[in-house]
């Protein structure tokens, strides 16, 4: 019969090929654009401090001759999770803020100096910035400082990222 497969016997043991697992992991790790490997990762959300961080990252990428990986992390965890409450059910709703930021960045004259891409992620900001940095083998991560009460109570993104990152973190005031 066409399209019919004979199932494997249940008692036959499947032996995993460890080299195939490593190759698959490398393929997922190498899925980023190779033109931006060893670039500069910058966290950007449109705030004043992230605009200053972006300006610094542009200069850094220009001086080193590398690309700029602009990361917007959407769907942050609500404050109730940090306070120890039960987390609500998350629904994967598209964040249109990334599209708006992308359009603003595409129109920015100062970004014409370096090659750049915009990466959207969802989740914890520190984890996602470090993950993008790992995927692109970034030379540095640039973030702006957090101003306000939430940063003082829960810790700033820059402070948490500095403690956990495996690459240099530049904090722009």
Secondary structure, DSSP 8 states (H G I E B T S, - for coil): -TT------TTS-----HHHHHHHHHHHHTTS-GGGTT-EEEE--SSHHHHHHHHHHHHHHHHHT--EEEEEEES---HHHHTT-----------HHHHHHHHHHHT-GGGGGS-EEEEEEES-HHHHHHHHHHHTT-SEEEEE---SHHHHHH--HHHHHHHH-SSEEEEE-
